[in-house]
């Protein structure tokens, strides 16, 4: 597989991120809690909750660095291919075990990229589904396995619910929470160990809004105005 042109992709990605940030500043606002927890360099596995189709965009706003996304192959329809290309997404064949995608992800991590993944495997569309479930049928172990095999930390990210019109008029923003990096220990090996660790990771993601991210809230639009 050819090495990615990171500089060229970063330029397009940076422009995309600035445009989306400006749009959100006007439409609804977006606040990030714990942005200082994001490693600025080096490999990292970004693991987030998944409620909406556009969650990858919200995670990209919360994490101020280039993220490569693992996405199920069924999403790669012709109209969406350019969008996925901009987001740096690559397809995962879940029925085939996803071995090719795992190899691609490990290669990206070896090169120092951030890899994005939704450990719940699919969107939770109903409000009653939007809570942490830690039975073994829920969390997928891909993020833990990638972190364990690459040595990269897991960066937990929680994207909150979209504010209602009344809440927006009252000044409420869409909020993201970034937790401290989680490291997978060398003793975490095998399917069952990966699955248990994945359940704990998902529970930690959903606990972020009620816990401390050890840092002040941050508005990406403010940073853009300051030239960051």
C-alpha positions in Angstrom: 0.0 0.0 0.0 1.3 3.4 -0.9 2.2 5.9 1.8 -0.4 8.6 2.2 0.4 12.2 1.2 -0.2 13.5 4.6 0.7 17.1 3.8 -1.7 17.4 0.9 -4.5 15.7 2.8 -3.9 17.9 5.9 -4.3 21.0 3.9 -7.7 20.0 2.5 -8.7 18.6 5.9 -7.7 21.9 7.6 -9.8 23.9 5.2 -12.7 21.5 5.7 -12.4 21.8 9.5 -12.3 25.7 9.4 -15.3 25.9 7.2 -17.4 23.5 9.4 -16.2 25.3 12.6 -17.4 28.6 11.2 -20.7 27.1 10.1 -21.3 25.7 13.6 -20.4 28.9 15.3 -23.2 30.6 13.3 -25.8 27.8 13.5 -25.5 26.3 16.9 -22.1 26.6 18.5 -19.8 23.8 19.5 -17.9 23.5 22.8 -15.1 21.1 23.5 -14.3 20.0 27.1 -10.8 18.5 27.6 -9.2 19.4 24.3 -5.8 19.5 26.1 -6.0 15.7 26.5 -5.5 15.2 22.8 -1.9 14.1 22.0 -0.7 16.5 19.4 1.7 14.1 17.7 2.1 10.3 17.5 -0.3 7.4 17.0 -3.6 7.4 18.8 -6.9 5.5 18.5 -9.8 7.9 18.8 -12.9 6.0 20.2 -16.3 7.8 20.4 -19.9 7.2 21.0 -22.1 7.0 17.9 -25.6 8.5 17.7 -25.8 10.3 14.3 -24.5 9.8 10.7 -22.4 13.0 11.0 -20.7 12.0 14.2 -17.3 11.7 12.4 -17.6 15.4 11.6 -18.3 16.4 15.2 -15.3 14.2 16.4 -13.1 16.0 13.8 -14.1 19.3 15.4 -13.4 18.0 18.9 -10.0 16.6 18.0 -7.6 19.2 16.5 -5.5 16.9 14.3 -6.0 14.7 11.3 -8.1 11.6 11.9 -8.4 8.5 9.6 -11.7 6.8 10.0 -12.7 3.1 9.9 -16.2 2.8 8.3 -18.3 -0.1 7.2 -18.0 -0.8 3.5 -21.8 -0.4 3.0 -21.4 3.4 3.5 -19.1 3.8 0.5 -21.8 4.7 -2.0 -20.9 6.8 -5.0 -22.4 10.1 -3.8 -20.5 9.8 -0.5 -17.1 8.6 -1.7 -15.6 12.2 -2.0 -16.8 13.0 1.5 -15.3 9.8 3.0 -12.1 10.6 1.1 -12.0 14.0 2.6 -12.5 12.5 6.1 -9.7 9.9 5.4 -12.1 7.0 5.8 -11.3 3.5 4.6 -13.8 0.6 4.4 -14.3 -2.3 6.8 -15.8 -5.6 5.7 -17.4 -6.7 9.0 -18.7 -9.9 7.5 -15.2 -10.8 6.3 -13.6 -10.2 9.7 -12.1 -6.8 8.6 -8.5 -8.2 8.4 -7.6 -5.9 5.5 -8.9 -2.8 7.4 -7.0 -3.9 10.5 -3.8 -4.1 8.5 -4.5 -0.6 7.0 -5.2 0.8 10.5 -2.0 -0.6 11.9 0.0 0.8 9.0 -1.5 4.2 9.6 -0.8 4.0 13.4 2.8 2.9 12.6 3.1 6.1 10.5 1.9 8.2 13.5 -1.7 8.9 12.4 -4.8 9.2 14.6 -7.3 6.4 13.8 -11.0 7.0 14.5 -13.4 4.2 15.4 -16.9 3.8 16.9 -16.6 0.8 19.3 -20.4 0.4 19.5 -20.3 -0.7 15.8 -23.5 1.1 14.8 -25.6 4.2 15.6 -27.9 4.3 18.6 -30.8 6.1 17.0 -33.4 6.0 19.8 -33.0 8.1 23.0 -33.5 5.1 25.2 -30.6 3.4 23.5 -28.2 6.3 24.2 -26.7 5.0 27.4 -23.7 2.8 28.2 -24.4 -0.9 27.8 -21.5 -3.1 28.8 -22.7 -6.6 28.0 -20.5 -8.5 25.7 -22.8 -8.2 22.7 -22.4 -4.4 22.6 -18.8 -3.2 22.5 -16.6 -4.1 19.6 -13.0 -4.9 20.5 -11.3 -3.3 17.4 -10.1 -0.1 19.2 -8.7 -2.1 22.1 -7.0 -4.6 19.8 -5.5 -1.8 17.6 -4.2 0.0 20.7 -2.8 -3.2 22.2 -1.0 -4.3 19.0 0.3 -0.8 18.1 1.1 0.5 21.6 -1.0 3.6 20.8 -3.2 5.1 23.5 -7.0 5.2 23.2 -8.5 8.7 23.3 -12.1 8.5 24.6 -14.5 11.1 23.1 -18.2 11.7 23.9 -20.4 13.8 21.6 -23.5 15.0 23.4 -27.0 15.3 22.2 -27.9 18.0 19.7 -29.6 20.9 21.5 -33.3 21.5 20.8 -34.4 24.8 19.3 -35.4 26.1 22.7 -32.1 25.1 24.2 -30.2 26.8 21.3 -32.2 30.0 21.9 -31.2 29.8 25.5 -27.5 29.6 24.5 -26.9 25.9 24.9 -24.3 24.4 22.5 -23.5 21.0 21.2 -20.8 19.7 23.6 -18.0 17.3 23.2 -15.9 15.7 26.0 -12.4 14.4 25.5 -11.0 12.2 28.2 -7.5 11.4 29.2 -5.7 8.8 27.0 -6.3 5.1 28.0 -3.4 2.7 27.7 -4.0 -1.0 27.0 -1.7 -3.1 29.2 0.6 -5.8 27.8 -1.5 -8.5 29.7 -4.6 -7.6 27.7 -4.5 -10.4 25.0 -7.0 -12.6 23.5 -10.7 -12.2 22.5 -12.2 -12.3 25.9 -9.7 -9.8 27.4 -10.1 -7.5 24.4 -13.9 -7.6 24.8 -13.8 -6.9 28.6 -11.5 -4.0 28.0 -13.8 -2.7 25.2 -16.8 -2.8 27.5 -14.8 -0.8 30.1 -13.8 1.7 27.4 -17.4 2.3 26.2 -18.5 2.8 29.8 -15.7 5.3 30.3 -16.8 7.2 27.2 -20.4 7.5 28.4 -19.1 8.6 31.8 -17.2 11.6 30.4 -20.1 14.2 30.7 -20.5 13.4 34.4 -16.8 13.3 35.2 -13.9 15.7 34.9 -11.8 16.0 31.7 -9.2 17.9 33.7 -9.5 21.1 31.6 -11.6 24.1 30.7 -14.2 24.2 28.0 -13.0 25.3 24.6 -14.8 26.8 21.6 -13.1 25.9 18.3 -14.5 29.0 16.7 -12.7 31.2 19.3 -9.4 29.4 18.5 -10.0 30.0 14.8 -10.4 33.7 15.5 -7.1 33.8 17.3 -5.4 32.1 14.4 -4.7 28.8 16.0 
